[in-house]
Amino acid sequence: VVEHRVYLQAPGPTNIPQRILKALDQRNMASRGPEFTALAQEVLEGLKDIFETDNEVVVLPGSGSGAMEAAIVNTLSPGEAVLALRSGHFANRFGEIAQAHDMKVDTVDFEWGEPVSPEAVRQVLAEDDQHRYKAILLTHNETSTGVTNDVEAISQVRRELDHPALLLVDAVSSLGCIELPFDDWELDVVATGSQKGLMLPPGLAILALSDRAWQATEESKTSRWYWDLRRVEPLLGSGLFPYTPPQPLIFALREALTMFKEEGLENVFARHERLARGVRAGVRALGLEVLAGEEHASNSVTTVLLPEGIAYEELAARMRSHYGVVLGDGLGELSDRAFRIGHLGALHETDIFAVLGALEAALFELGMECSEGAAVAAAARAVR
Ligand SMILES: Cc1ncc(COP(=O)(O)O)c(C=O)c1O
């Protein structure tokens, strides 16, 4: 008779608040009618606050990867050189998308668990005195390793060197969780999806573009139709979409934006920072190792090395079946070596305590020695 709550603690899709679930539950409207277009206008305007930009934000049906592809195909042409800064699974994907569209992708690789070094970027850009690189591909928050890159410093390097490359940023697991002010940091494209920090179901590809990036959409020779932002540009501000918009997600996004407004963006960032600190303290109190160093550790996801003798499948199954907690698996070179705890979106201290308590119990039941209550006690101290 007890309805157990499921804690979706993979780093996305995240837990959907009840208010957003209710907002989803509406009848279809005419996509080009006054009721829906007014609502869409309100939502697109409201999104600017989350991106911290005065520029237009684009929402299309798709996922985060779609937003990344839209960023690439609209700003670059086949044969153009791009610099992919890679330190994990999703940074690799950004480069792969550019490769798929026949751009010349040069990579700078960093160890998984380490951040992208702004100094290394400085060196590469300084050597590119012919300005061969048309764009830099950067992952703000590497969801596979739980490392947040210093986007501000990298943007600054580009500015100091007066390098004209566009800075394209994947913010799929950071927008609405970790500070990324689009205008202040002079970014060119920030791409995200709906199912993580925005607390919505999957299904929206969301992008902000600078004036330079909008200009590049006119110049790109990459063939495209669905993602062609030249089709969107004349509709900006109208609440119209170039094809049928995913209406329920737009209804839900309005509610999410209201929730952001009520809490305040700064407070949302602070909450993510606090809960992340709690998760890392709790995990360490169990004797486990967090992959990322404290200085670069992500506020939205923590990648934890699996303890000796415990397989991910075993731990994940125990957590799911006994405690209703869904973990994220290790990706790429971390598969079978790590698990991930997502702590982004609609979460509160109590959720973190529950997840850590369950983790401790599951590890104990799987044979690991851990002192009782240590994880929750450490997390409670850390979030104070
Ligand atoms: C940093 C990052 N980039 C890209 C993606 C891909 O997003 P999607 O699965 O919505 O296409 C993810 C998904 O987890 C991500 O975390």
PDBQT file of the ligand as one rigid body, heavy atoms in Angstrom, charges set to zero:
ROOT
HETATM    1  C1  LIG A 401      27.234  17.509 -21.095  1.00  0.00    +0.000 C 
HETATM    2  C2  LIG A 401      26.231  16.798 -21.947  1.00  0.00    +0.000 A 
HETATM    3  N1  LIG A 401      26.226  17.036 -23.263  1.00  0.00    +0.000 NA
HETATM    4  C3  LIG A 401      25.352  16.440 -24.077  1.00  0.00    +0.000 A 
HETATM    5  C4  LIG A 401      24.435  15.530 -23.607  1.00  0.00    +0.000 A 
HETATM    6  C5  LIG A 401      23.490  14.881 -24.548  1.00  0.00    +0.000 C 
HETATM    7  O1  LIG A 401      22.208  15.363 -24.320  1.00  0.00    +0.000 OA
HETATM    8  P1  LIG A 401      20.936  14.581 -24.876  1.00  0.00    +0.000 P 
HETATM    9  O2  LIG A 401      20.995  13.214 -24.293  1.00  0.00    +0.000 OA
HETATM   10  O3  LIG A 401      19.790  15.406 -24.358  1.00  0.00    +0.000 OA
HETATM   11  O4  LIG A 401      21.022  14.586 -26.338  1.00  0.00    +0.000 OA
HETATM   12  C6  LIG A 401      24.409  15.227 -22.245  1.00  0.00    +0.000 A 
HETATM   13  C7  LIG A 401      23.471  14.229 -21.724  1.00  0.00    +0.000 C 
HETATM   14  O5  LIG A 401      23.639  13.694 -20.670  1.00  0.00    +0.000 OA
HETATM   15  C8  LIG A 401      25.329  15.890 -21.400  1.00  0.00    +0.000 A 
HETATM   16  O6  LIG A 401      25.337  15.633 -20.091  1.00  0.00    +0.000 OA
ENDROOT
TORSDOF 0
